[in-house]
């Protein structure tokens, strides 16, 4: 969230705005949500929202994240393989849930709305990518992965197919698929004997 805009936030008011934006998103979809409707439901003025968020996309994405972040905790099992498997599985489960399906809609809307595309990249996808990077970096530090590993490409290799199925092919995105995906990914970046 951008905390540099306007006066410090009243936490109760902020919570009401975020909750209202999330409820409207689930009820009507992103295209039908307006700052006016968020303000009306939250019992605040549009000016209050614009003091804290630059546009509708930002407040809706923050409302979405506020409501759903707890569903994607960062694992720490001591094994990079297990951590990535848990992280990727939780992400896939979330993406096919009722709430997670909003991401598909938001990505679609973002093709025509650069402000929304920027909001979901910076507020949703970059943090998820950073989490995966942190898990892989821990694996490198513990000697489970090669020190020369290109972590960005490795992240794409494991997580890219999840979004490929979600957004393009519509094929099954279940735990079995994620297990196979992570195993194959790790066979490419770590000793094969470890992940057979």
Buried (B, 14 or more C-beta within 10 A) or exposed (E): BEEEEEEEBEEEBBBBBBBBBBBBBBEEEBEEBEBEBBBBBBEBEEEBBBEBBEBBBBBBBBBBBBBBEEEBEEBEEEBBBBBBBBBBBBBBBBBBEEBBBBBBEBBBBBEEBEEBBBBBBEBBBEEBBEBBBBBBBBBBEEEBBEEEBEBEEBBBBBBEBBBEBBEEEEEEBEEEBBEEBBEEBBBEBBEEEEBE
